[in-house]
């Protein structure tokens, strides 16, 4: 452990970047004005959000100017009061200086309070819009994006990284700006009072710059690495919590704990050195501050003895010396927060820069009515790896037909459905619906005429009634219950405490996988689609329940073009046409009896299914 902690010092030019996060940002989609590749671009993007509240931001800046000016006025008034007193005029002016000084510090406190309150309001609205934009953009991203990413890692960008930006805008942004103004104002007043003492104060500035440069070159990459490690840890946690049943079933608790420990250690190491090295900054500033104070006090005393400066000027200069180094110290203290916020903002903007799902062509229109005639003509498709998943797929589905897709794992069945629903677009060939190319139909309109029952049925947190109603939000309670009856879900719902008003947790935890799929089927029935897609819809349902819901499914598919993916070949015997796929190609197509007589792969699959059932 100690050896690992020493690595950043053993390798002072340690290069740690965004790792996997660098893969964000694919070609296509909208092009942002400035990519989040460096500080200036990232800060420019943040400013684009802040600029939407220019009026309130202008008021904050006015308060910052006033606060900084009043802070500079206080030491000058003290200096004048001391000189007047030493000149024998203290009795006549002392009361005036005290009242004026009290008013200055009172208004200084008021302006500081106002700028903080207003900046908090601006910061919260800014991160609100940023978080909303990020969440909305996630829903515009294509399905392949989510296939490449862990859910926890995406969630980390929406929560941890946004929160880092919020913390910085709430506290650090104004403090940094105020420190810069105070620094410039202090230098101006010091030059006006005594150029010589100002020059002596500046002796420590090169040391400050060198120290800051040495430190920030090491902490910047470390903060980025910590944010990336945090995203990986969140993804790992989400994965392990979702797979607890499998972890316990295979007694993999120790391996999972070891994996967590490894990722947690990486966060500890990057976080430790980021904080430890940046922690040198205030210590360096305090030491140089004391050195500057000693120089000004010593040399100023000699100048006062020779009547080159007044005692009041020395007193003011001592205070201004502290005000000169205090903003630098504040900047140093806020530096690690700023670095963390910029690292988080880069990760947020990387997602926002990710190409959204391809826009519909300008001539694309909506579907008013769907007959359900589907035609694939010479369709080929491959994922990012370049391997052909589908090759020269051609077939027709007439309105109301049931088309079954069978074949071994990886044959391309689910990919074919993805093309039909335009989650992907074909590389070659064309797909038409009722004679219209799918590219001429808006995706939203196309999908609104389709209903999906997938192998992994997902349920949202809410009541059973709300989960079924997700198929059609304006459905009445009676229509919801009728859909449940057709799906053979009504009986088990009524046996549950609360019935249709029973609250389900996320993903329906607490009910069986079979019951989840029954609810998903009810949801599809309620949607009353023109086309239906069943992807292993009965894979988690026992044989008895499966038989009971066949009538409901047959009623649902009647008059609708249906595409059914099934490993249980007994469920597709009544299909109008069965497509047998292997290696991305259609090997056979026809009705059940025709394919059995023909022999080949379909016969082998049927025999294999029969043998498994017998065994």
Secondary structure, 3 states (H helix, E strand, C coil): CHHHHCHHHHCCCCCCCCHHHHHCCCCCCCCCCCCCCCHHHHHHHHHHHHHHHHHHHHHHHHHHHHHHHHHHHHHHHHHHHHHHHHCCCHHHHHHHHHHHHHHHHHHHHHHHHHHHHHHHHHHHHHHHHHHHHHHHHHCCECHHHHHHCCHHHHHHHHHHHHHHHHHHHHHHHHHHHHHHHHHHHHHHHHHHHCHHHHHHHHHHHHHHHHHHHHHHHHHHHHHHHHHHHHHHHHHHHHHHHHCHHHHHHCCCHHHHHHHHHHHHHHHHHHHHHHHHHHCHHHHHHHHHHHHHHHHHHHHHHHHHHCCCCCHHHHHHHHHHHHHHHHHHHHHHHHHHHHHHHHHHHHHHHHHHCCCECCCCCCCCECCCCCCCCEEEEEEEEECCCCCEEEEEEEEEECCCCEEEEECCCCCCHHHHHHHHCCCCCCCEEEEEECCEEHHHECHHHHHHCEEEECCCCCCCCEEHHHHHHCCCCCCCHHHHHHHHHHCCCHHHHHHCCCHHHCEECHHHCCCCHHHHHHHHHHHHHHHCCCEEEEECCCCCCCHHHHHHHHHHHHHHHCCCEEEEECCCHHHHCCCCEEEEEECCEEEEEECHHHHHHHCCHHHHHHHHHHHHHHC
